[in-house]
C-alpha cells in the first residue's frame, strides 16, 4: 500500500507539473497577465517618447485608449497628469483648467499607488502651475502642499533629477514671496515653510550631479542672478546654451537664456 501511495503521489505531482508546463489554465493565465504587463509597458514607453518630443495630443489619445483595468493604473494616471500639464503649457487658452485636470489625475495615481514617486512629483508640478492663476491666499495655501509632495517624491526616488529641480524652484519662488503673502501665511497658517536661495542652489547642483540638463543650468543662472553673483550667473547661461534639449520646455529655456545673456551684461 505504501508503494502504491508513493506512486500515486508522484503521478499527481508529475501530472500537475505537466499541466503547468504544457500551457494549462493556470500557466496560461500567468502568461496572459505577463503579456498584458509587457504590452502596457511598451505602450507607456511610447507615450513617454511622444511627450519628450512635444507630441502631447497623440500621447493623450493613446492614454485614453488604455483599459482602466490596467495591471498598474498609477503608471497610466500619472502620465495622464503629465500630459494635461504639457498641454496646458502650450495651450493658447491660458488658464488653470488643464493644470487642475493634471492635479486630479495625479491624486488618483497616488490613491492607486501610494508609493509612486512620479505621482507625487506631478501633483507638485500641477499645483505649482496653478499658482499664476490663483489668489495670494490660494498660493500660500498650496505652497506647503507642493513642498510636501515633492519631498515625498524625492524620498521614494532620490535619483530623480527633475524632482530636485522642482524643489529648487519651490525655494526660489517662496523665498521671493511678497509681504502681503507672508502676512496671509502668518495669519492663516502660522507662516510659510522656510525657503532660501541657498537651498535652491544646493538642490540644483544635486540635480546636475544626476543629469546635467538645460533646465538645471538655466534655473541655476536665475538663482545666481537673484544672489547678485553676476559672473556665475553668466557662466550658467553659457552652459545652458551648450546642452541639448531633453524635453519641450527646455527649448524655451534656451531662448530665454539667449535673451538674458544680452540683458544681463
C-alpha positions in Angstrom: 0.0 0.0 0.0 2.9 2.4 0.9 4.4 1.8 -2.6 1.0 2.4 -4.3 0.6 5.6 -2.3 4.0 6.8 -3.3 3.3 6.0 -7.0 0.0 7.9 -6.9 1.6 10.9 -5.2 4.4 11.1 -7.7 1.9 10.7 -10.6 -0.2 13.6 -9.3 2.9 15.8 -8.9 4.2 15.0 -12.3 0.7 15.5 -13.8 0.3 18.9 -12.2 3.8 20.0 -13.4 2.9 18.8 -16.9 -0.3 20.8 -16.7 1.7 23.9 -15.9 4.5 23.4 -18.5 2.1 22.3 -21.2 0.1 25.6 -21.1 -2.6 24.5 -18.7 -5.2 27.0 -17.4 -3.0 28.3 -14.5 0.1 28.7 -16.6 -1.9 30.3 -19.4 -3.4 32.8 -17.0 0.0 33.8 -15.8 1.3 34.0 -19.3 -1.5 36.2 -20.4 -1.0 38.5 -17.4 2.7 38.8 -18.2 1.9 39.6 -21.8 -0.6 42.3 -20.8 2.0 43.9 -18.5 4.7 43.8 -21.2 2.3 45.2 -23.7 1.3 48.0 -21.4 5.0 48.8 -20.7 5.7 49.2 -24.4 2.8 51.5 -24.9 3.7 53.7 -21.9 7.3 53.9 -23.1 5.9 55.2 -26.4 3.8 57.8 -24.5 7.0 59.0 -22.7 8.8 59.3 -26.0 5.9 61.3 -27.5 5.8 63.7 -24.5 9.5 64.2 -24.6 9.1 65.4 -28.2 6.1 67.6 -27.6 3.5 65.2 -29.2 1.0 65.8 -26.4 -2.2 65.2 -28.3 -1.1 61.9 -29.7 0.1 60.8 -26.2 -3.2 61.8 -24.7 -5.2 59.8 -27.3 -3.1 56.6 -26.6 -3.5 57.0 -22.8 -7.3 57.4 -23.2 -7.5 54.1 -25.2 -5.7 52.1 -22.5 -8.1 49.9 -20.4 -9.0 51.1 -16.9 -8.3 47.7 -15.5 -4.6 48.1 -16.4 -2.3 46.0 -14.1 -0.7 49.1 -12.8 -3.2 52.1 -13.2 -0.9 54.5 -11.4 1.6 54.3 -14.3 -1.2 55.4 -16.7 -2.7 58.0 -14.4 0.5 60.0 -13.6 1.2 60.1 -17.3 -2.3 61.5 -17.8 -1.4 64.1 -15.3 1.8 64.9 -17.1 0.1 65.1 -20.4 -2.5 67.5 -19.2 0.2 69.7 -17.7 2.2 69.6 -21.0 -1.0 70.5 -23.0 -1.7 73.4 -20.6 1.8 74.7 -21.1 1.5 75.1 -24.8 -2.2 76.0 -25.0 -3.3 79.3 -26.5 -6.0 79.5 -23.8 -4.0 80.4 -20.7 -6.0 79.2 -17.7 -5.8 76.8 -14.8 -8.1 74.2 -16.3 -5.6 71.7 -17.7 -3.4 72.0 -14.5 -6.4 71.3 -12.3 -7.1 68.3 -14.5 -3.4 67.3 -14.1 -3.9 67.6 -10.3 -7.0 65.3 -10.5 -5.1 62.5 -12.3 -2.0 62.8 -10.1 -4.2 62.4 -6.9 -5.9 59.4 -8.5 -2.5 57.9 -9.2 -1.4 58.4 -5.6 -4.6 56.8 -4.4 -3.9 53.8 -6.7 -0.3 53.5 -5.6 0.9 55.5 -2.5 4.5 54.6 -3.4 4.6 56.1 -6.9 7.2 58.8 -6.8 6.2 60.1 -10.2 2.6 60.6 -9.0 3.8 62.9 -6.1 6.1 64.8 -8.4 3.4 65.5 -11.0 1.0 66.5 -8.3 3.5 69.1 -7.0 4.1 70.3 -10.6 0.4 70.6 -11.3 -0.2 72.6 -8.1 2.7 74.8 -8.9 1.5 75.5 -12.4 -1.9 76.7 -11.0 -0.2 79.4 -8.9 -0.1 82.1 -11.6 -3.9 81.8 -11.8 -4.5 81.7 -8.1 -5.2 84.3 -5.5 -2.4 85.2 -3.0 -4.3 83.3 -0.3 -4.5 80.2 -2.5 -0.8 80.4 -3.5 0.2 80.4 0.2 -2.1 77.5 1.0 -0.8 75.4 -1.9 2.9 76.2 -1.1 3.1 73.8 1.8 1.4 71.0 -0.2 3.7 71.5 -3.1 6.8 71.1 -0.8 5.3 68.1 1.0 4.6 66.2 -2.3 7.9 66.9 -4.0 9.8 65.9 -0.9 7.8 62.7 -0.8 8.7 62.1 -4.5 12.4 62.5 -3.6 12.1 60.2 -0.6 10.7 57.5 -2.9 13.2 58.1 -5.7 16.3 60.1 -4.7 17.7 59.7 -8.2 15.1 61.8 -9.9 16.9 65.0 -11.0 13.6 66.7 -12.1 12.2 66.3 -8.6 15.2 68.2 -7.3 14.6 70.9 -9.9 11.0 71.3 -8.8 12.1 71.5 -5.1 14.7 74.1 -6.1 12.1 76.2 -7.9 9.9 76.0 -4.8 12.6 77.5 -2.7 13.3 80.1 -5.4 9.6 81.2 -5.6 8.7 81.0 -1.9 11.9 82.9 -0.9 10.6 85.8 -3.0 7.0 85.9 -1.6 5.7 89.4 -1.0 5.0 90.9 2.3 1.3 90.6 1.7 1.6 86.8 1.0 3.7 86.4 4.2 1.1 88.2 6.2 -1.6 85.9 4.8 0.5 82.9 5.7 1.2 84.1 9.2 -2.5 84.9 10.0 -4.0 81.8 8.3 -1.4 79.1 8.6 1.1 80.3 11.2 3.6 81.2 8.4 5.1 79.6 5.3 7.7 76.8 5.3 11.3 78.1 5.4 12.8 78.7 1.9 16.1 80.1 0.8 18.1 80.8 -2.3 21.0 78.7 -0.9 18.7 75.7 -0.7 17.6 76.5 -4.3 21.2 76.4 -5.4 22.0 73.2 -3.5 19.1 71.3 -5.0 20.1 72.4 -8.5 23.6 71.1 -8.0 22.1 67.8 -6.8 20.0 67.7 -10.0 23.1 68.4 -12.1 25.0 65.7 -10.4 22.4 63.2 -11.5 21.7 64.6 -15.0 23.1 67.8 -16.4 20.3 69.5 -18.3 19.4 72.8 -19.9 16.7 73.4 -17.3 19.0 72.9 -14.3 21.7 75.3 -15.7 19.1 77.9 -16.7 17.5 77.9 -13.3 20.8 78.0 -11.6 21.6 81.1 -13.6 18.4 82.7 -12.3 19.3 81.8 -8.7 22.8 83.3 -9.0 21.3 86.5 -10.5 19.0 86.8 -7.5 22.0 86.3 -5.2 23.9 89.0 -7.0 26.6 86.5 -8.2 26.7 88.0 -11.7 29.7 86.2 -13.2 28.4 82.8 -12.0 25.0 83.6 -13.5 26.5 84.5 -16.9 28.6 81.3 -16.8 25.5 79.2 -16.2 23.7 80.9 -19.1 26.6 79.9 -21.4 26.5 76.3 -20.2 22.7 76.3 -20.8 23.3 77.0 -24.5 25.8 74.2 -24.8 23.5 71.5 -23.6 20.9 69.6 -25.8 17.2 70.0 -25.2 15.8 66.9 -23.4 12.1 67.9 -23.1 10.0 70.6 -24.7 10.2 73.3 -22.0 14.0 73.4 -22.3 13.7 74.8 -25.8 12.0 77.8 -24.3 14.6 77.9 -21.5 17.4 78.2 -24.2 15.7 81.1 -25.9 15.3 82.9 -22.6 19.0 82.2 -21.8 20.0 83.9 -25.1 17.9 86.9 -24.3 19.3 87.1 -20.7 22.9 86.9 -22.0 22.2 90.3 -23.6 20.1 91.9 -21.0 22.3 90.9 -18.0 25.5 92.3 -19.5 
